[in-house]
Every structure is written in structure tokens, then in C-alpha cells.
Amino acid sequence: MAVPHLTTALTGPLLDLEKRLLDAMPGIEAWFRAQWSDHTPPFYGSVDLRNAGYKLAPVDMNLFPAGFNNLNPVFRPLAIQAAQVTIDHLCPGAANLLIIPENHTRNLYYLQNVATLRDTLRLSGLKVRVGSLLPDITAPTTIDLPDGNSLTLEPLVRRGRRLGLADFDPCVILLNNDLSAGLPEVLRGIDQAIMPPAEAGWHTRRKSQHFHLYDQVAVEFADLIGIDPWVINPFWGVCKGVDFQARTGEECLAETVREVLERTRVKYREMGISQTPFVMVKADAGTYGMGVMSVKDPSEVVGLNRKQRNKMAVVKEGLEVTDVLVQEGVPTFETVNAAVAEPVVYMLDRFVIGGFYRVHTGRGDDENLNAPGMHFVPLAFENGCTEPDAAARPDAPPNRFYAYGVISRLALLAASHEIEALTTPAGLLDALAAKPAEQPEPV
């Protein structure tokens, strides 16, 4: 398989971080094992990373990943093995699994993702079928896909407290639907295990809660290996009660932008970084890169024009934006074939199973790449190796992949805390009461 030409603007601090991760690998892996003994990871997840040269940090954590078709097939055996371990761990003895996808029947590339996920789980030893929430799917409907594969969608059948298909009673239900439109009645009060739990959908989940919990994970991990937690963690703030169409909450939003920009400027001066700081203003709930804008000055979020307000006011499934996350912008210094790129890492349970570069030829290094016009380049290394080699250059592909995997697993660990908080009242109280990470005051 051809290896894409990857250019990374390497600088001393990032090489130091990667070397520190490699040198500390035994301690890091022992620490992760201890964490997973106390916390159950999500069934799967994907993490958007940004590599600034001086900083490598997660900027988004997706609990319902939709890009399995973009992964390098070389890594398929890793995914199959991880799926076997995951199912045995979460649902021992499971034989039948039902996938419930998004209602994107016109998006054939999304359906390729579902088919790839189905095939991976089948190869792990499960009987897997796909049930649709769409009311117009009243009989098994087979859809031919661009890659030559096909996917059969079948109508869901509810029998008392069990959900399945006409002739299929699953042990476990796998959601590949982020429930942006809310929790359907058919999923309420069923006996089968739902993975990830329905409470993790965007009808209840908030990015700000995730990053609140990630703050704590980053501080503990940074102390473990002796680094500044900022190099793996973006600053952020949240503004609630925003109505973009009515233009209410603009003052709160502008002030939050100012505060995060100032925190970043303080850190840039401390680190000797000469770049202009920016923030990403994004909906606190929602995905697919909707409701996102890049901002360098607080004035840019005041008096938005109609097009900008429409873009920010509503996200996927018509979910209205009322809470807004303001996140420190992490510029990407990675390019693939001269186009700006960012890595996306995929995990099953606690295991890294691959990833890809999201590439956009029409965007800059300080912009959102999850936008129309993007394309994907699978992570592909000459030997398909995922094992780090501390004796090699720190920027050798397997080592960079290890660094990506470490930071992504930190986000996954925060997501495990998040699910605990969402599914147990005590967990929610503990999460809300936890002290956030220390952040420098503006000067």
C-alpha cells in the first residue's frame, strides 16, 4: 500500500514530548492498565487531534464514530481482536448484535462505515444485522455501496422490553447513532445492553463536561511523566443561554472568547511562541463539524451576519444551539500532499485500532477541517507497524502513531468518566464537584 507523503513541521518541544512518551512507555501503559481496572472504556470512540509542533492535544471526542470505512485495511486484524475482547468484557456470551445506524440512507459513504463496522464484528464471531429507526423502512432494504459492498437495513421490532428484528433477537444493541434528535421511544426501557449507553447521545451529552473531565485526566497524566499539562490540553470556556438568531448572549460569548484568548497569550509568552492565538467557537452539543467558527478577536462574535447566525444556530437533526464551547485553537502543522491535515484516531474499548488523516485543500492551519471539501487518507506506514521503537527517531511513523494513541486514550479515559457521570446520579455529582485543572489568570 502506498504511503502518503506526510510533512510535519517538527520543532524541539514536540520531539521532546514524543521522546518523553517513549521513554515513559512502561509507566504509561501500567498507568492505563490501572485506570481501566477502575473505569470501563466506551465500546468505541474516535478522537480528533491537532498537532501544533509545540502541542499535541485532542479537540473533539466522538462516542459514535462514523468513519470505519476510512481506516487502513492493514489494521483490520487489530480491530477484529479488539472487538472480540470488548464483547467478552462488556457482554460475555453475546452471540447476536444489532447495529442501529444514523438515518443517513442517502449518504452512501456513511453506510460504507456501517458495513465496515458490521463486517469487522462478524469476523470477531458475532451474528450482526442492522436495524433502522426510519419509519419508511418497512421491509428488508438492501443498498449497494460505492465500494462494491452492500448493506441491508431492516425494520425494528419491539416485543415487550426487547428490541430486535422480525427473526432476530440480539443480545446487545450497538448504537452508531448519536441521538442528536433525542432518544426514540423504541429505545426506552429495553432489557438488552445498549452500547454506548443512550445517555451518551447529544440529547444529553455536552462537550464542556467532557473537557472538564479531560482537564483532570491531563493533569494527573502530566504529573506522571513530568510535563506541563497545557502541551496536551487546550484551554476552554463555555457560554450558556446563547441565541444566535435573537442575538442574545453575544456579550457573554465575546467575554469568554476574550478570556480564552488571553489565557493562550499568557502561555504563548511563557513558551516563547510567536503565533497569533485563536479560538474555535463551537456548539456544546453536536457533531459533523457543524456549528463551528474560528475567531481571533472577541469582536468577531458580536453582530454576526445572517449567514453566520444561521450556520451557528442549528446543528445536526435541527438541534438548536444554546450552549457554546470556546476552545483554544490548536493550529495543525501537518500536511498530506501539501494540504492541511489532522489525525483522527479510532479505538475499540481501550485499544487503538487505526486512524486516518482528515485533509482539506481549501482550509488553513487555524481552521476547522471537518467541513465540506475534506477527504481522508488512511494512516499507512511501510511496515504497518503500530509498535513504538524508542531506538528510532522520535518522528518515525510508528512512534508518532504511539504518541497519537497515548493522547487519544487520555480522551477515551475522560469519556469513560463522562459516561459514568451521565449514567449514574452519584457519578454526575462527583463530576460536577471535581476541581477543574488550574489555568493561568490573564495578565
C-alpha positions in Angstrom: 0.0 0.0 0.0 1.4 3.4 -1.0 2.4 5.6 2.0 1.1 9.2 1.6 3.7 11.9 1.7 3.5 13.3 5.3 5.2 16.5 6.2 5.2 17.7 9.8 6.7 21.0 10.9 8.7 19.4 13.7 10.0 21.5 16.5 12.0 20.8 19.6 9.2 20.8 22.1 7.1 18.2 20.2 10.1 15.9 19.7 10.8 16.3 23.5 7.2 15.3 24.2 7.3 12.3 21.9 10.7 11.2 23.4 9.3 11.6 26.9 6.3 9.4 26.0 8.6 6.7 24.5 10.9 6.8 27.5 8.0 6.6 29.9 6.1 3.9 27.9 6.2 1.1 30.6 5.0 3.5 33.3 2.3 4.9 30.9 1.0 1.5 30.0 0.9 0.5 33.6 -1.0 3.7 34.5 -3.5 3.0 31.7 -4.0 -0.6 33.0 -4.7 0.7 36.5 -7.2 3.3 35.1 -9.0 0.6 33.1 -9.3 -1.6 36.1 -11.3 1.2 37.8 -13.2 2.6 34.8 -14.9 0.9 31.8 -14.0 2.5 28.5 -16.7 3.2 25.9 -17.4 0.5 23.4 -15.7 2.6 20.7 -14.7 6.2 20.0 -12.7 8.4 17.8 -10.6 11.4 18.7 -9.7 14.5 16.6 -6.1 15.5 17.3 -4.3 18.7 16.5 -0.5 18.7 16.2 0.9 22.2 16.5 4.6 21.2 16.8 4.7 22.6 20.3 1.5 21.0 21.4 -0.4 17.7 20.7 -4.0 17.8 22.0 -7.5 16.4 21.5 -10.1 18.8 20.2 -13.0 16.5 19.9 -14.1 13.1 21.2 -16.8 11.2 19.3 -18.6 8.4 21.0 -20.4 7.3 17.9 -17.6 7.2 15.3 -18.7 7.2 11.6 -15.5 6.6 9.6 -14.6 3.0 9.9 -14.5 2.8 6.1 -11.6 5.3 6.1 -9.3 3.1 8.2 -6.4 1.3 6.6 -7.4 -2.3 5.9 -3.9 -3.3 7.2 -5.2 -2.7 10.7 -8.3 -4.8 10.3 -6.9 -7.7 12.4 -6.3 -5.3 15.3 -10.0 -4.2 15.1 -11.2 -7.8 15.0 -9.1 -8.8 18.0 -10.2 -5.7 19.9 -13.9 -6.4 19.1 -13.6 -10.0 20.5 -12.0 -8.7 23.7 -14.5 -5.9 24.0 -17.6 -8.0 23.6 -16.3 -10.7 26.0 -15.6 -7.9 28.5 -18.8 -5.9 28.2 -21.3 -8.6 27.3 -20.0 -12.1 28.0 -21.5 -14.9 25.9 -23.0 -12.5 23.4 -23.9 -14.1 20.0 -26.3 -11.7 18.2 -25.6 -8.0 17.9 -27.9 -5.4 16.3 -26.4 -2.1 14.9 -28.7 0.9 14.9 -27.3 3.5 12.5 -28.0 7.1 11.7 -30.8 7.9 9.3 -28.4 8.7 6.5 -29.7 6.4 3.8 -28.7 8.9 1.1 -25.1 9.2 2.4 -23.6 6.1 0.9 -20.2 6.8 2.4 -21.7 6.8 5.9 -23.4 3.5 5.0 -20.0 2.1 4.0 -18.8 2.9 7.5 -21.7 0.9 8.9 -20.9 -2.0 6.5 -17.3 -2.0 7.6 -18.2 -2.0 11.2 -20.7 -4.9 10.6 -18.0 -6.9 8.7 -15.5 -6.3 11.5 -17.9 -7.5 14.2 -18.9 -10.5 12.1 -15.3 -11.5 11.7 -15.0 -11.3 15.5 -17.5 -14.2 15.8 -20.9 -12.4 16.1 -24.1 -12.6 14.1 -24.6 -9.0 13.1 -27.6 -7.3 11.5 -28.7 -3.7 11.0 -32.0 -2.2 12.2 -33.2 1.2 11.1 -35.1 3.8 13.0 -36.5 5.2 9.7 -40.3 4.7 9.6 -40.2 4.1 5.8 -38.0 1.0 6.2 -40.9 -1.4 6.5 -39.1 -4.4 4.9 -35.5 -5.5 4.5 -33.9 -3.0 2.1 -30.6 -3.7 0.5 -28.4 -0.7 -0.6 -25.5 -1.2 -3.0 -22.4 0.8 -1.9 -19.7 2.6 -4.0 -17.0 0.2 -2.8 -18.9 -2.9 -4.2 -20.2 -3.9 -0.7 -23.9 -3.8 0.2 -25.9 -3.1 3.4 -29.3 -4.4 4.3 -31.4 -2.2 6.6 -34.3 -3.9 8.4 -37.3 -2.6 10.4 -37.0 -2.7 14.1 -39.5 -4.8 16.1 -40.3 -4.2 19.7 -41.6 -7.1 21.8 -42.2 -6.0 25.3 -38.9 -5.0 26.8 -36.8 -6.4 24.0 -35.8 -4.8 20.7 -34.8 -6.7 17.6 -35.9 -7.7 14.1 -38.7 -9.9 12.9 -36.5 -13.0 13.2 -33.6 -11.8 15.2 -33.3 -11.3 19.0 -30.0 -9.6 19.8 -28.0 -9.9 23.0 -26.7 -6.4 22.7 -27.5 -3.3 20.7 -24.7 -1.1 19.3 -25.6 2.5 18.6 -23.9 4.2 15.6 -26.5 7.0 16.0 -25.6 9.9 18.2 -29.2 10.7 19.1 -29.0 14.4 18.2 -32.7 14.3 17.6 -33.4 12.8 21.1 -34.0 9.4 22.5 -36.6 7.5 20.4 -39.4 5.8 22.3 -38.5 2.4 20.9 -35.1 2.5 22.8 -36.6 3.4 26.2 -36.9 0.7 28.8 -35.4 -2.2 27.0 -33.7 -5.1 28.7 -30.7 -5.5 26.3 -27.5 -3.7 26.9 -27.1 -0.6 24.7 -23.5 0.4 23.8 -22.6 3.2 24.1 -25.4 3.9 26.6 -28.2 6.1 25.2 -27.4 8.7 27.8 -24.2 9.4 25.9 -26.1 10.8 22.9 -26.1 14.5 22.1 -29.5 15.0 23.6 -27.8 14.9 27.0 -24.1 15.0 26.4 -22.0 18.2 26.4 -18.5 18.8 25.2 -17.8 21.1 28.1 -18.4 18.3 30.5 -16.0 16.1 28.6 -13.3 18.7 28.6 -13.9 19.4 32.3 -13.1 15.7 33.0 -10.3 15.7 30.5 -8.7 18.6 32.4 -8.4 16.3 35.4 -7.1 13.3 33.4 -4.5 15.6 31.7 -3.2 17.0 35.0 -2.8 13.5 36.5 -1.1 12.2 33.4 1.2 15.2 33.1 2.3 14.8 36.7 3.0 11.1 35.9 5.5 11.9 33.1 6.6 15.3 34.3 5.2 17.7 31.6 3.2 20.8 31.5 -0.4 19.7 31.1 -1.0 22.5 28.6 1.0 20.8 25.9 -1.7 18.0 25.8 -4.7 20.1 26.7 -6.4 23.1 25.2 -7.9 25.9 27.3 -11.6 26.3 27.1 -14.6 28.2 28.4 -18.4 27.8 28.0 -21.2 30.3 27.5 -24.8 29.2 28.2 -28.1 30.7 27.1 -26.9 31.9 23.7 -29.5 32.6 20.9 -27.7 33.4 17.7 -30.9 34.2 15.8 -32.2 36.6 18.6 -28.6 37.9 19.1 -28.8 37.3 22.8 -25.8 36.1 24.8 -23.3 37.9 22.5 -21.7 39.7 25.4 -21.1 36.5 27.3 -19.7 34.9 24.2 -17.4 37.8 23.5 -16.1 37.8 27.1 -15.5 34.1 27.1 -13.6 34.4 23.8 -11.5 37.2 25.3 -10.7 35.2 28.4 -9.6 32.1 26.5 -7.5 34.2 24.1 -5.8 35.9 27.0 -5.0 32.7 28.7 -3.5 31.5 25.5 -1.4 34.7 25.0 -0.1 34.3 28.6 1.0 30.7 27.7 2.5 31.7 24.4 4.6 34.4 26.1 5.7 31.8 28.7 6.6 29.3 26.0 8.2 31.8 23.5 5.6 31.1 20.8 5.2 34.0 18.4 2.0 32.8 16.6 -1.3 34.7 16.9 -3.7 32.8 19.2 -7.2 31.9 18.1 -10.2 30.1 19.4 -12.7 27.7 18.0 -16.3 28.6 18.8 -18.5 25.5 18.6 -21.8 24.2 19.7 -21.5 22.5 23.1 -23.6 19.6 21.7 -23.4 18.1 18.2 -21.0 16.7 15.7 -20.1 16.5 12.0 -18.2 19.8 12.3 -21.5 21.8 12.3 -21.8 25.0 14.3 -18.0 25.8 14.3 -16.2 29.0 13.6 -12.6 30.2 14.0 -12.1 33.5 15.9 -9.1 35.7 16.6 -10.8 38.6 18.3 -13.9 39.0 20.6 -15.4 41.5 18.2 -15.8 38.7 15.6 -18.7 37.1 17.6 -20.7 40.3 18.0 -23.1 41.3 15.3 -22.8 38.2 13.2 -24.5 38.4 9.8 -27.4 36.3 8.8 -25.3 33.6 7.1 -23.1 33.3 10.2 -26.1 33.2 12.6 -27.8 30.5 10.5 -24.6 28.4 10.5 -24.2 28.6 14.2 -27.8 28.5 15.4 -28.7 24.9 14.4 -26.7 21.7 14.1 -27.4 18.1 13.1 -31.0 16.9 13.2 -32.2 20.5 13.8 -30.7 20.6 17.3 -30.8 24.2 18.4 -27.6 25.7 19.8 -28.0 27.3 23.2 -24.7 26.5 24.9 -21.4 27.3 23.2 -17.9 25.9 23.9 -15.0 28.3 23.3 -11.9 26.2 22.9 -8.3 27.3 22.4 -7.4 26.9 18.8 -4.5 24.4 18.2 -3.0 25.1 14.7 -2.1 22.0 12.8 1.3 21.8 11.3 0.7 18.5 9.5 0.2 18.3 5.8 -0.6 15.4 3.4 0.4 16.1 -0.3 0.8 19.8 0.6 -2.8 20.1 2.0 -3.5 20.9 5.7 -4.3 17.7 7.7 -5.1 16.5 11.2 -5.0 12.9 12.6 -8.2 11.1 13.7 -7.6 8.1 15.9 -10.1 5.2 16.3 -10.4 2.9 19.3 -12.5 -0.2 20.3 -12.7 -0.4 24.0 -9.2 0.5 25.3 -7.4 -0.5 22.1 -6.2 1.8 19.3 -7.2 0.1 16.1 -6.1 2.7 13.5 -6.9 6.1 12.1 -6.7 8.5 9.2 -5.8 12.0 8.3 -8.6 14.4 7.6 -7.3 16.6 4.8 -8.7 19.8 3.4 -7.2 21.6 0.4 -9.3 24.7 0.9 -8.7 25.4 4.6 -5.8 26.9 6.6 -4.0 25.5 9.6 -6.1 27.6 12.0 -9.5 26.5 10.6 -12.0 23.6 11.1 -11.1 20.8 8.7 -14.3 18.8 9.4 -16.1 20.7 6.6 -17.4 20.1 3.1 -14.5 19.5 0.7 -12.5 17.4 3.2 -11.1 14.0 2.2 -9.5 11.2 4.2 -6.1 9.5 3.9 -5.7 6.3 5.9 -2.8 6.1 8.3 -0.4 3.9 6.3 3.1 3.0 7.3 5.6 1.0 5.3 5.5 -2.0 7.6 2.0 -1.5 9.0 3.7 -1.3 12.4 2.0 0.1 15.5 4.7 -0.8 18.0 6.9 2.1 19.1 10.6 1.9 18.6 12.4 4.0 21.2 15.7 3.5 19.4 14.4 5.1 16.2 13.9 8.8 15.6 11.1 10.2 17.7 9.4 11.3 14.5 9.5 7.9 12.9 5.9 6.9 11.9 5.3 4.1 14.5 6.5 6.5 17.2 4.2 9.3 16.1 1.4 6.8 16.0 2.2 5.8 19.6 2.1 9.5 20.6 -1.3 9.9 18.8 -2.5 6.7 20.6 -1.5 7.9 24.1 -3.2 11.3 23.8 -6.3 9.7 22.2 -6.5 7.2 25.1 -6.4 10.0 27.6 -9.5 11.5 25.8 -11.1 8.0 25.9 -10.4 7.8 29.7 -12.1 11.2 30.1 -15.0 9.8 28.1 -15.3 6.8 30.5 -15.6 9.2 33.4 -18.1 11.1 31.3 -20.3 8.1 30.7 -20.2 7.2 34.4 -21.3 10.8 35.2 -24.1 10.5 32.6 -25.4 7.2 33.7 -25.3 7.4 37.5 -26.5 10.3 39.6 -23.6 9.9 42.0 -21.2 10.0 39.1 -22.7 13.2 37.8 -22.5 14.8 41.3 -18.8 13.7 41.6 -18.0 15.1 38.1 -19.6 18.4 38.8 -17.9 18.7 42.2 -14.5 17.8 40.9 -12.0 20.6 40.8 -11.0 21.6 37.3 -7.4 21.9 36.2 -5.5 25.0 37.2 -5.4 27.6 34.5 -3.3 30.8 34.5 -5.0 34.0 35.1 -5.0 36.7 32.4 -2.4 39.4 32.9 
